[in-house]
Amino acid sequence: MIKSLIACFMLTGPIVHASPVLTERSLENTIDNDPYTLPKSDHNPRARAAAIDVKRKGWLYSEYPMGVAYYPTGTLANQTIAKDQESWLPPLLDLEAAIGEESGLALEAIKSKGGFNKLEDYANLYEGQWSKALPDGPFPGMLTNFTDDRLFSMMRLSASPYRLKRVQPSDTLLFPVDAAASITGLSLQQIKAQGRLFIEDFSEMKELDPTDKFGAGCQAYFYIHPQSGDFLPLAIRPLVKGREHSALVYTPKDQANDWMLAKMLMNQNDGWHTTWAHITQSHSAAEAPYLAAIRTLSDNHPVLVIMKRVEKTPWNIRPLLEAGVESGSGPDAGPQYYAWTTISGRTWANQVYSSGETANFQSNYYRTLLESHGLINSRFGPELKSFPFYEDTAVVTEAIRDFMTAFVNSYYASDAAVAQDAELQAWRRETDVAKVYDFPASLKTRRTLIDVLTHQAYLGGVVHGVTSTNGAIGDTTSLPFAPAGFRQPVPTKKGVRDLMPFMPTPEGAVWQVSTYAAASRAAWKDTNETMSYMFADNAMLARMNGATRDAAARFKARMDAFSKVVRARRFDENGLERGMPFIWNVLDPNWAPYWSVV
């Protein structure tokens, strides 16, 4: 439970008390209303340089077991981390208390209704429960339409697009599908040749260390239907270590229980990816360049000020999760509900970072990533007729880009001005020391700086919002469709008569909601912690220039308008919203937090 996780953190990671130090602010002798300035405009460049030197000595690099990226240490770093904890810990403890109370009530309610006897009974896990932790439950449609194949496939185009790829002509097929023609009207080779075939591959998960629950590392095909243009599932192959050569291939032609189990096994993989990859995908990937920036940019540098705003309190999540890993692997950990150990989770998260999958900076720019996967602007195959992740992400991220463009252009009159900013160039060099993967080799144009700052904000706002916060609990980790672990082994033959022996118990189901509710921030809806307020910090803006203040106002207006669009979404006459039998509203700018919250 999250309670034991936080308790373990408090025991193993005590509050850091700041030591009295000579800070960079006292060295610069600034006052709160001094404008932020570039180095060339600073009235006291010697004091500014001395302050940066103090920071370099007070913000040092250290290794950390969770997330690969360097973690800060040193007097000033510890001071900041302690101060951050004062702001993030109280609301987290309040949420923990609510989850503790509501989890007990939810378990009692489930048992009073006879427990779970069919998949539809998992609605009792949510309905009338979790008034504080998860008042709205999973996204509309998730509890009622989970048998619809379009819900399964369209989750990949909304909640979890990161491993989805279009199969290219030179790619080798993962496995044969004998029933392809009877399902699609085309053979597997024809679907591939027409650019209609897509894959999602989590086969490496079969190598993870198991608990007493069960799972598989799955591979799946999806396709664009040649007549309707719908994006649909074609086949799933769950792989179990030692049984790879006898792995079964499931398709929509199979019996309903067999096909449903295969889809849930695939969802288990996406849920694991959401849970563990997000640590490095949104946290580590953003922390690494930010730590390099702290060590090289003055606190009066407007670029660092913007980064501080979008990062907010970044340094506490990895210690909290590391405490959870240790707690979950200890002798007093209690029942296990994941299929794989928490130690395996940490190892896997570190591997996907070290491989560059989640760590690479430029190649994870959202359009660059989606283009490289053949999901947008593909020269091969038909266009996806609906891509909700891209549609919503583009609105938010391009609004961020427009803000950053106005901001950068207002401080830098030309590319030459960027190239001549000594602190900015020191930051770029420091990213090599900080081991920021795939950071731009040169930072000498306004466009490059705009791209970097846009991506930094995207990591904390969009990526973290989709893979954690209010996202995962509503889709990729919701029940009954996405169990964290199964109580029965993956079958060796088809013909499953009853799915319920595989499914989580009431205790396991309550654990799953409790675990992911700890990351949710339902209470922050329509508050200044949301995306609309990303740049709406009056104290910060008072020290920025007028162009930046105007850009911040335009950004907020655009996000407020988009929030109304998102909240107006309804199912059409066919029971669909943008081709989905569920309503995906994760990136509502007045609900999604703008930063990667603890």
Buried (B, 14 or more C-beta within 10 A) or exposed (E): BBBBBBBBBBEEBEEBEEEEBEBBBEBBEBEEEEEBBBBEEBEEEEBBBBBBEBBBEBBBBEEBEBBBBBBBBBBBBBBBBBEBBEEBBEBBEEBBEBBBEBBEBBBEBBEEEEEBEEBEBBBBBBEEBBEBBBEBBBBBBBBBBBBBBBBBBBBBBBBBBBBBBBBEEEEEEBBEBEBBEEBBEBEBEBBBBBBBBBBBBBBEBBEBBBBEBBBBBBBBBBBBBBEEBBBBBBBBBBBBEEBEEEBBBBBBBBEEBBBBBBBBBBBBBBBBBBBBBBBBBBBBBBBBBBBBBBBBBBBBBBBBBBBBBBBBBBBBBBBBBBBBBBBBBEEEBEEBBBBBBBBBBBBBBBBBBEEEBBBBBBEBBBBBBBBEBBBBEBEEBEEBEBBBBBBBBBBBBBBBBBBBBBBBBBBBEEBEBBBBBEBBBBBBEBBEEBBBBBBBEEBBBBEBBBBBBBBBBBBBBBBBBBBBBBBBBBBBBBBBBBBBBBBBBBBEEBEBEEBBEBBBBBBBBBBBBBBBBBBBBBBBBEEEBBBBBBBBBEEBBEBBBEEBBBBBBBBBEBBEEBBEEBEEBEBEEEBBBBBBBBBBBBBBBBBBBBBBBB
